[in-house]
Amino acid sequence: MSDEQRERVLSQVLKEAGYTKDSSLTLDDFIKVLGQSELKMDVEIPKDQAKCKRNTKQEY
């Protein structure tokens, strides 16, 4: 996913939660908004890198 795509997704999630570009957002607000959204992100590490890092798949 590109940085531009990530920005669009995050902007949409914040907009749906009632925030605008002019809103002040604390870390607690950010965590609360993401925790209540149905936004999911899968992270997979290729097998050739598994020796250095654990092969994980997490949902946020």
Phi, psi and omega in degrees: 000134181281164177301321180296319178295318178299318180297318180296318180296312180297318178300319180294318179298315180294321179298315179297333179274358176098008179266150175240175179297336181271356182288146171272133184231117177274168178300320178298319177299314182300313180296319179297314181297312181293327179292332181266349180277165176262021179291129180231145179224124177260137178236124178233140179253127180303151182303325182293344177258357184296337179295327181268327184230151178290139176285110186232157173221115184239153178245132179243000000 
